[in-house]
């Protein structure tokens, strides 16, 4: 009988399993909203899940979901409101996870200004950046206070929400993120006040979600991506100061006063279970979009979102 001895160095030289690659398109430039993604990358959680994730900020913030629908990316950070619109338009997109699990949007006014109640917006100017969903939010919020949409003047201020409000160009803005614009105004020495959409009749929704192409997604790799971001979120919650230091060192432009303030206000907003799906939340918001005339008909939740945490 012959015995074959394999040299130990030959065993050690055996190549490791190749990592699965995922291309992730962000919704905007890197900011504290993306902390679980950056921490997962920097702490090696993606690598632990045998993933190589390419993180790409967009040239056009509206493009990432469309690029994923076209097969030019694996995942995109998007918005639940946009998901309802895009699926209704026929794009092959499905929500696979949640990044920010509560609304950030608010109707913002000057704290020391003339608006103390939404009823006082009658005859006033309200700035916005993106038409469509924002008008539906405004209609719902204002009607609760006896104001119709045709009784206010809508002004497209592009993405200069805070500057338009602080300069007096408008009396209020819709679409401001409570973790950013409020802090931006405070840094400028002007305090703002938010009227929160979810407290004014708008169904609660997920602000930021991950979407994939229904026809070509790698379900197993995406599950591992969500496990990595869940671990990253747990690390952030348990170690807010240490995780901030990791985040701000990711890129020099992140280390400033605005991001430091936004970091604190964003921590409670992260989805602790990013794969988990609240089906009622998506069904209620689909009803809201349909009632507002933004989508035609009513799509079942299964066409909008899936729960990859389920076995």
C-alpha positions as CSV (number, residue, x, y, z in Angstrom):
1,X,0.0,0.0,0.0
2,X,1.3,3.4,-1.0
3,X,0.8,6.6,1.1
4,X,0.9,10.0,-0.6
5,X,1.9,12.9,1.6
6,X,0.7,16.3,0.4
7,X,3.2,19.0,1.4
8,X,1.6,21.5,3.9
9,X,2.8,24.5,1.8
10,X,0.9,23.2,-1.1
11,X,-2.3,23.1,1.0
12,X,-1.7,26.6,2.2
13,X,-1.2,27.8,-1.4
14,X,-4.7,26.7,-2.4
15,X,-6.5,29.8,-3.7
16,X,-9.4,31.2,-1.6
17,X,-12.9,31.3,-3.0
18,X,-13.4,34.4,-5.3
19,X,-15.5,37.1,-3.8
20,X,-18.9,37.9,-5.3
21,X,-19.0,41.4,-6.7
22,X,-21.9,43.8,-6.2
23,X,-22.1,47.3,-7.6
24,X,-24.0,49.7,-5.3
25,X,-25.2,53.0,-6.7
26,X,-25.9,55.6,-4.0
27,X,-28.7,58.1,-4.2
28,X,-26.4,61.1,-3.5
29,X,-22.8,61.9,-2.5
30,X,-21.6,60.0,0.6
31,X,-23.2,61.4,3.8
32,X,-24.2,60.0,7.2
33,X,-27.4,58.5,5.7
34,X,-25.0,55.9,4.2
35,X,-23.1,55.1,7.4
36,X,-24.0,51.4,7.6
37,X,-22.6,50.9,4.0
38,X,-19.4,52.7,4.8
39,X,-18.9,51.0,8.1
40,X,-19.6,47.6,6.6
41,X,-16.8,48.3,4.0
42,X,-14.3,49.8,6.5
43,X,-14.8,47.2,9.2
44,X,-14.5,44.3,6.8
45,X,-18.1,43.1,7.1
46,X,-18.6,42.8,3.4
47,X,-15.3,40.9,3.1
48,X,-16.5,38.6,5.9
49,X,-19.6,37.8,3.7
50,X,-17.4,37.0,0.8
51,X,-18.4,40.2,-1.0
52,X,-16.6,42.9,-3.0
53,X,-18.9,45.9,-3.0
54,X,-18.2,48.8,-5.4
55,X,-19.8,52.0,-3.9
56,X,-20.6,54.6,-6.6
57,X,-22.1,58.1,-5.9
58,X,-24.3,59.2,-8.8
59,X,-23.7,62.0,-11.3
60,X,-27.5,62.4,-11.5
61,X,-29.4,61.5,-8.2
62,X,-32.4,60.4,-10.2
63,X,-30.4,57.9,-12.3
64,X,-29.4,55.0,-9.9
65,X,-32.8,53.0,-9.9
66,X,-33.1,53.5,-13.6
67,X,-29.5,52.2,-14.1
68,X,-30.3,49.1,-12.0
69,X,-33.5,48.5,-14.0
70,X,-31.4,48.7,-17.2
71,X,-28.9,46.2,-15.8
72,X,-26.1,48.7,-15.2
73,X,-25.8,48.1,-11.4
74,X,-26.8,45.4,-8.9
75,X,-28.3,47.6,-6.2
76,X,-29.4,51.2,-5.8
77,X,-30.2,53.3,-2.8
78,X,-33.6,54.8,-3.5
79,X,-36.7,56.1,-1.8
80,X,-39.9,54.2,-1.0
81,X,-42.0,57.0,-2.6
82,X,-40.0,56.6,-5.8
83,X,-40.4,52.8,-5.8
84,X,-44.2,53.1,-6.0
85,X,-43.9,55.4,-9.0
86,X,-41.2,53.5,-10.8
87,X,-42.9,50.1,-10.4
88,X,-46.2,51.6,-11.6
89,X,-44.2,52.8,-14.7
90,X,-43.1,49.3,-15.4
91,X,-39.5,49.3,-14.3
92,X,-38.3,45.9,-13.1
93,X,-37.4,47.0,-9.6
94,X,-38.0,45.4,-6.2
95,X,-37.2,46.7,-2.7
96,X,-34.8,44.2,-1.1
97,X,-33.8,46.0,2.1
98,X,-34.2,49.2,4.1
99,X,-31.4,51.7,5.0
100,X,-33.4,54.5,6.7
101,X,-36.6,53.2,8.3
102,X,-38.5,56.4,9.0
103,X,-39.3,59.6,7.1
104,X,-36.6,62.3,7.0
105,X,-38.7,64.6,4.9
106,X,-40.4,67.6,6.6
107,X,-42.0,70.9,5.8
108,X,-39.5,73.4,7.0
109,X,-40.1,77.0,8.2
110,X,-38.1,79.7,10.1
111,X,-38.4,79.1,13.8
112,X,-38.8,82.9,14.4
113,X,-40.8,83.5,11.2
114,X,-44.5,84.1,10.7
115,X,-45.6,80.5,10.3
116,X,-46.5,78.8,13.5
117,X,-49.3,76.6,12.1
118,X,-49.8,75.0,8.7
119,X,-53.0,77.0,8.4
120,X,-50.9,80.1,8.1
121,X,-49.4,78.9,4.8
122,X,-52.6,80.0,2.9
123,X,-51.5,82.6,0.3
124,X,-47.8,81.9,1.0
125,X,-44.9,80.5,-1.1
126,X,-43.6,77.0,-0.6
127,X,-40.4,75.9,-2.2
128,X,-39.8,72.4,-3.6
129,X,-37.1,70.4,-5.5
130,X,-39.0,67.5,-7.1
131,X,-42.5,67.7,-8.4
132,X,-45.0,64.8,-8.0
133,X,-44.8,63.1,-4.6
134,X,-44.1,66.4,-2.8
135,X,-47.3,67.8,-4.0
136,X,-49.2,64.8,-2.7
137,X,-47.6,65.2,0.7
138,X,-48.4,68.9,0.7
139,X,-52.0,68.3,-0.3
140,X,-52.5,65.9,2.6
141,X,-50.7,68.1,5.2
142,X,-52.4,71.3,4.2
143,X,-56.0,69.9,3.9
144,X,-55.8,68.9,7.6
145,X,-55.5,72.6,8.4
146,X,-58.1,74.0,6.0
147,X,-55.7,75.0,3.2
148,X,-56.0,73.8,-0.4
149,X,-53.1,73.3,-2.7
150,X,-54.4,76.0,-5.1
151,X,-54.3,78.5,-2.2
152,X,-50.5,78.4,-2.0
153,X,-47.8,79.2,-4.6
154,X,-45.3,76.5,-5.4
155,X,-41.8,77.6,-6.3
156,X,-39.2,75.3,-7.8
157,X,-36.0,76.2,-5.9
158,X,-34.1,73.1,-7.3
159,X,-31.9,71.8,-4.5
160,X,-31.4,75.2,-2.7
161,X,-34.1,74.5,-0.1
162,X,-32.4,76.0,3.0
163,X,-31.0,79.0,1.1
164,X,-34.4,79.8,-0.4
165,X,-36.0,79.8,3.0
166,X,-33.3,81.7,4.8
167,X,-33.2,84.4,2.1
168,X,-37.0,84.9,2.2
169,X,-37.5,83.7,-1.4
170,X,-40.2,81.3,0.1
171,X,-42.1,81.0,3.4
172,X,-41.6,77.3,3.7
173,X,-39.9,74.4,1.9
174,X,-41.0,70.7,1.4
175,X,-38.5,68.0,0.9
176,X,-36.0,69.2,3.5
177,X,-34.3,66.4,5.5
178,X,-34.6,67.0,9.2
179,X,-31.2,65.6,9.8
180,X,-29.5,67.9,7.4
181,X,-31.3,71.1,6.6
182,X,-32.1,71.9,10.2
183,X,-28.4,71.5,11.1
184,X,-27.3,73.5,8.0
185,X,-29.5,76.4,9.1
186,X,-28.3,76.3,12.7
187,X,-24.7,76.5,11.4
188,X,-25.7,79.6,9.5
189,X,-27.1,81.1,12.6
190,X,-30.8,80.8,11.6
191,X,-33.0,78.2,13.4
192,X,-35.6,76.3,11.6
193,X,-38.7,74.4,12.6
194,X,-40.0,71.2,11.0
195,X,-43.6,70.0,10.5
196,X,-43.2,66.3,10.3
197,X,-45.0,64.6,7.4
198,X,-45.9,61.5,9.4
199,X,-47.5,63.6,12.1
200,X,-49.7,65.5,9.5
201,X,-51.6,62.7,7.8
202,X,-49.0,61.1,5.5
203,X,-48.6,57.3,6.0
204,X,-45.3,56.4,7.5
205,X,-42.7,55.1,5.0
206,X,-39.1,54.0,4.6
207,X,-37.1,57.0,3.5
208,X,-34.1,55.1,2.0
209,X,-34.3,51.6,0.6
210,X,-32.2,49.2,-1.5
211,X,-33.7,48.2,-4.8
212,X,-32.6,45.5,-7.2
213,X,-33.6,44.3,-10.7
214,X,-36.3,41.6,-10.4
215,X,-35.0,39.8,-13.4
216,X,-31.3,39.6,-12.7
217,X,-30.6,40.0,-9.0
218,X,-28.3,37.6,-7.1
219,X,-30.5,36.9,-4.1
220,X,-27.9,35.0,-2.1
221,X,-25.3,37.8,-2.5
222,X,-27.9,40.5,-1.6
223,X,-28.8,38.5,1.6
224,X,-25.1,38.6,2.5
225,X,-25.0,42.3,1.8
226,X,-27.9,42.9,4.1
227,X,-26.3,40.8,6.8
228,X,-23.1,42.9,6.6
229,X,-25.0,46.2,6.8
230,X,-27.0,44.8,9.8
231,X,-23.8,44.1,11.6
232,X,-22.5,47.5,10.7
233,X,-25.7,49.2,12.1
234,X,-25.3,47.2,15.3
235,X,-21.7,48.4,15.5
236,X,-22.8,52.1,14.9
237,X,-25.5,51.9,17.6
238,X,-23.1,50.3,20.1
239,X,-20.1,52.5,19.2
240,X,-21.4,55.8,17.9
241,X,-18.1,57.7,18.6
242,X,-15.8,55.1,17.2
243,X,-18.0,54.6,14.2
244,X,-18.1,58.4,13.5
245,X,-14.3,58.4,13.5
246,X,-14.2,55.6,11.0
247,X,-16.8,57.3,8.9
248,X,-15.2,60.8,8.8
249,X,-11.9,59.3,7.9
250,X,-13.4,57.5,4.9
251,X,-13.1,60.8,2.8
252,X,-11.7,64.2,3.8
253,X,-14.9,66.1,2.9
254,X,-16.9,64.1,5.4
255,X,-15.0,65.6,8.4
256,X,-17.0,68.8,8.9
257,X,-19.5,70.4,11.3
258,X,-22.6,69.6,9.3
259,X,-21.8,65.9,8.9
260,X,-20.9,65.7,12.6
261,X,-24.3,67.2,13.6
262,X,-26.2,65.1,11.0
263,X,-24.4,61.9,12.2
264,X,-26.0,62.3,15.7
265,X,-29.5,63.0,14.3
266,X,-29.3,60.1,11.8
267,X,-28.3,57.3,14.2
268,X,-31.9,56.6,15.5
269,X,-33.1,56.3,11.9
270,X,-31.2,53.3,10.6
271,X,-33.1,50.1,10.0
272,X,-31.9,47.6,12.7
273,X,-33.2,44.8,10.5
274,X,-32.6,45.9,7.0
275,X,-33.9,42.8,5.3
276,X,-37.2,42.9,7.3
277,X,-40.3,44.1,5.4
278,X,-43.4,45.8,6.9
279,X,-46.0,44.8,4.3
280,X,-48.7,47.0,5.8
281,X,-46.5,50.1,5.4
282,X,-46.1,49.4,1.6
283,X,-49.7,48.6,1.1
284,X,-50.9,51.8,2.9
285,X,-48.5,54.0,1.0
286,X,-49.6,52.4,-2.3
287,X,-53.1,53.4,-1.3
288,X,-51.9,56.9,-0.6
289,X,-50.2,57.2,-4.0
290,X,-53.3,55.8,-5.8
291,X,-55.7,58.1,-3.9
292,X,-53.4,61.1,-4.8
293,X,-53.6,60.2,-8.5
294,X,-49.8,59.6,-8.7
295,X,-50.2,56.0,-9.7
296,X,-53.0,54.2,-11.5
297,X,-54.6,51.2,-9.8
298,X,-53.1,49.3,-6.9
299,X,-50.1,47.0,-7.0
300,X,-49.8,44.2,-4.4
301,X,-46.9,44.4,-2.0
302,X,-45.2,41.4,-3.7
303,X,-44.7,43.6,-6.8
304,X,-43.0,46.4,-4.7
305,X,-40.9,44.7,-2.1
306,X,-39.7,41.3,-0.8
307,X,-38.4,40.2,2.6
308,X,-35.0,38.5,2.1
309,X,-34.9,37.8,5.9
310,X,-37.5,35.1,5.5
311,X,-36.3,31.5,5.0
